[in-house]
Amino acid sequence: MKKILSIIFAILVGTTALADNHGNSKLAAIKKSGELRVGTTGDWDPMSMKDPATNKYKGFDIDVMRELAKDLGVKVKFVPAEWKTIVAGITADRYDISTSVTKTPKRAEVAGFTATYFKYGTVPLVLKKNLKKFPTWDSLNNKKVTIATTLGTSQEEKAKEFFPKSKLRSIEAPARDFQEVLAGRADGNITSSLEAKKLIIKYPQLAIVPDGGKNPAFLAMMVPKGDKVWNDYVSNWIKRKQISGFFMTLEAKYNLKSL
């Protein structure tokens, strides 16, 4: 009898703890407020782009967040963020979740990551006229070469790994690394294969160094670290949407393909 009572007590304690955790989770707060706050930089084509004329956001991730808010039964509010402070926005409770960022160990120290829903490569961009001079990644790893990155992005860390001999220049938003290449202040920059494909269309004077993407990166949303209820909810939502074909439809809409 004592053993049975002990088991029942353990179940009740566990159920109470689960309810308490749910009550303290972002999920409960979002449902109560009726609003999902989403941090986004609005400068990553085609994932999140802000139209300066209308101040409205569009892109792959924007569609994802609108769908998440719809399924939650709440409104979505996009909160402007910068790459250098996007992690701090999660820890400071400026938003409940971020649009996709690359999973990195440094970010994971203070923020939680949902399940991955896209994988991309990293590629360098140079001026098309300089492709013969810089035909490979190795040719850019030179003390006479300047590589630009955008401050706070995962590429900033990757540049140190890929180009240890080069001069590295971090550019602070709203300026961007590829603009340094266009202006001749840098020999190259590295960015996601997603953005690179868009940039070479918009700026035909740019070209991708054609020796393949390195170091596949995994995209996920950031959520508060330790909030398992909220993280599990979004991660399970992602998996359901993958099964339903939602992400595949978005990839076709934006002409993307996950690695």
Summary of the structure (lengths in Angstrom):
residues: 259
radius of gyration: 21.3
end to end distance: 57.3
largest distance: 83.4
contacts: 810
relative contact order: 0.17
helix: 43%
strand: 25%
